[in-house]
Each structure stands twice: as C-alpha cells, then as structure tokens.
C-alpha cells in the first residue's frame, strides 16, 4: 500500500489584536501562493480577548494534520498558540517548516492582560524532533516581547533566533508590511 502524495501548504497564525489582513500576513500569503504553496490565514476568535482553548482549537483546525510539506508561520501570541497545538499531537508526526516571529512562552511585562493566557505556558522542548526546518525571528528592539523572551524560546527549541534589525514587534505600525526573512525560511 502506498501513501498518498502530499502537496505543499502553509498556514499563517496571527497574534493578539490582529486579523488575517494585518501587518505582513497578506504579503507572505501572496508570495507563498505565487510559489505554488496554498496558504491560509485564519481569523482566530475574539482577537482582542483571546481564550487559550479556543485559539489552540482554531489554530489546530487550520493547521490540520501536519506533514513534511506543511509550513506554519506564527506571530507573537500566535507562536505560543501553535506550540501548544503541536504539543497535543501524539504518535508519529512531522512538520516541514515552522517559523516563529517574536515568539515567547513566558509573561510579557508590556502586556499584563495576557498573563492568564500565557500562564499555562508550554514545554516546547520535545517539538524539534518532529520539525524539519525551524526558524525564530526577533527584532533588535521589540517593545512588546523582550529579547530574552524570544532567545529563551529559541534555546528551549535548541536553536538561536535570527535578528531582523529595526523590525520592532513586526507590526505594520513598525513599518513591517513585508517579511522576506519568513519567506526565505520556507522551501519553495
């Protein structure tokens, strides 16, 4: 019996207070589509008042069953959400590419209203064994996610974060409406 062929696909998971049309998400989705990678950017529920269970379920539904041809790109609180979803997967599974932008797993001093969402944390240390290509991106001056937060996450995942100078929190308000570093992390 042969396994059915799988095709490249990507999912972009936004963060707190964002929508699929914000920041660099549409630009990245369009570039991936141009390279033959069907891409979804789901709207997570109640983006201004995120519930960890609802967000994790919505991200999981959007990602589906990952395989070696699956790419997941997440931003900010979306990173923790994706890591929580991946941590629930059992058995043998693969994820081709994971790109985390301004990721963290510990509370943020600048956004205490997210403390209850973040409180459950996530142990991402088992995940790299299931991920073929892992990239973490951070700015050199993120006003919302301190550098040590993303660097700690990178260390937990057994890698180092790539620095994108001057990107702030990778928001359109920071001038980031394109993110070639996220595109470069994806095989095409």
C-alpha positions in Angstrom: 0.0 0.0 0.0 1.4 3.4 -0.9 0.9 6.6 1.0 -1.0 9.3 -0.9 1.2 12.1 -2.2 1.0 15.3 -0.2 1.4 18.8 -1.5 2.9 21.9 0.0 0.6 24.0 2.1 1.1 26.8 4.6 -0.8 28.3 7.5 -0.1 31.8 9.0 -1.3 32.3 12.6 -1.8 35.9 13.7 -1.3 37.3 17.2 -3.2 39.3 19.8 -5.4 42.1 18.4 -4.6 41.2 14.8 -6.5 39.9 11.9 -5.5 38.0 8.8 -5.3 41.3 6.8 -2.8 42.9 9.1 0.9 43.5 9.1 2.9 41.2 6.7 0.4 38.3 6.7 -1.2 39.1 3.3 2.2 39.8 1.7 3.6 36.5 2.9 0.5 34.5 1.9 0.6 36.1 -1.6 4.3 35.3 -2.0 3.8 31.7 -0.9 0.8 31.3 -3.3 2.9 32.7 -6.1 5.4 29.8 -5.4 2.6 27.2 -5.6 2.0 26.9 -1.8 -1.7 27.2 -1.0 -1.8 29.4 2.1 -4.5 30.1 4.7 -4.5 32.9 7.3 -7.4 32.0 9.6 -9.1 34.6 11.8 -8.7 33.4 15.4 -11.8 34.0 17.6 -12.1 37.2 19.7 -8.7 38.5 18.9 -8.9 41.3 21.5 -9.8 38.9 24.3 -8.1 35.6 23.3 -9.1 32.4 25.1 -6.2 29.8 25.0 -8.5 26.8 24.5 -10.5 28.5 21.6 -7.3 29.8 20.0 -5.5 26.5 20.2 -8.5 24.7 18.8 -8.9 27.2 15.9 -5.1 27.0 15.1 -5.2 23.2 15.2 -8.2 23.1 12.9 -6.5 25.5 10.4 -3.2 23.6 10.5 -4.8 20.2 10.3 -2.5 17.1 10.3 1.0 18.4 9.6 3.4 16.6 7.3 6.8 17.2 5.7 5.2 19.5 3.2 3.4 21.7 5.8 4.6 25.2 6.7 3.4 27.0 9.8 4.3 30.7 10.4 3.1 32.3 13.6 3.5 35.8 15.1 3.7 36.8 18.8 0.8 35.2 20.8 0.2 33.0 17.7 3.6 31.4 18.4 2.6 30.1 21.9 -0.8 29.0 20.4 0.9 27.0 17.7 3.4 25.5 20.1 0.5 24.4 22.4 -1.3 22.8 19.5 1.8 20.9 18.3 2.4 19.8 21.9 -1.0 18.0 21.8 -0.1 15.9 18.8 0.5 12.2 19.5 2.2 9.4 17.7 4.5 9.9 14.7 4.1 13.3 13.1 6.3 15.7 11.1 6.1 19.4 10.4 8.2 20.6 7.4 8.7 24.2 8.4 7.9 26.2 11.5 8.7 30.0 11.5 8.1 31.8 14.8 8.2 35.6 14.7 8.5 37.4 18.1 7.7 34.2 19.9 7.7 33.7 23.7 6.3 31.3 26.3 6.6 33.5 29.4 4.5 36.5 30.5 5.2 39.9 28.9 5.8 42.9 31.2 4.4 45.2 28.5 1.1 43.3 28.1 0.0 42.0 31.5 -3.6 41.5 30.2 -2.2 38.4 28.5 -0.8 36.9 31.7 -3.8 34.5 32.2 -3.4 33.3 28.5 0.3 32.8 28.9 0.1 31.3 32.5 -0.3 27.8 31.3 3.0 28.1 29.4 4.1 25.3 27.1 7.1 23.0 27.2 8.3 23.1 23.6 11.5 21.0 24.2 10.1 17.8 22.6 8.9 19.6 19.4 12.1 20.0 17.4 12.4 16.2 17.0 9.2 16.5 14.8 10.2 19.6 12.8 12.4 19.6 9.8 13.1 23.3 9.5 12.8 25.7 12.4 13.3 29.4 12.3 12.8 32.0 15.0 12.9 35.7 14.1 13.1 38.6 16.5 13.9 42.3 16.3 16.8 44.0 17.9 14.3 46.3 19.7 10.9 44.8 20.2 8.8 47.0 22.6 6.4 44.2 23.5 8.4 41.0 23.6 11.8 41.5 25.3 14.8 40.0 23.5 15.5 37.5 26.3 11.9 36.1 25.9 12.5 35.1 22.3 16.0 34.0 22.9 14.8 31.8 25.8 12.2 30.2 23.5 14.9 29.6 20.8 17.1 27.9 23.4 14.3 25.7 24.5 13.9 24.7 20.9 17.6 24.1 20.5 18.3 26.9 18.1 19.1 30.6 18.1 16.9 33.5 16.9 17.7 35.3 13.7 17.7 39.1 14.3 15.9 41.4 11.9 17.2 44.9 12.7 14.7 47.7 13.3 11.6 45.5 13.0 10.1 46.4 16.3 7.3 43.9 17.0 6.9 43.1 13.3 3.8 45.2 13.0 2.6 47.5 10.2 2.9 50.3 12.7 6.6 49.4 12.9 6.8 49.6 9.1 6.8 45.9 8.6 4.3 45.0 5.8 6.7 42.6 4.1 8.8 39.9 5.8 11.2 38.3 3.3 13.0 36.6 6.2 9.9 34.5 6.8 9.6 33.7 3.1 13.3 32.7 2.9 12.7 30.2 5.7 10.3 28.3 3.5 11.3 25.8 0.9 9.9 26.6 -2.5 
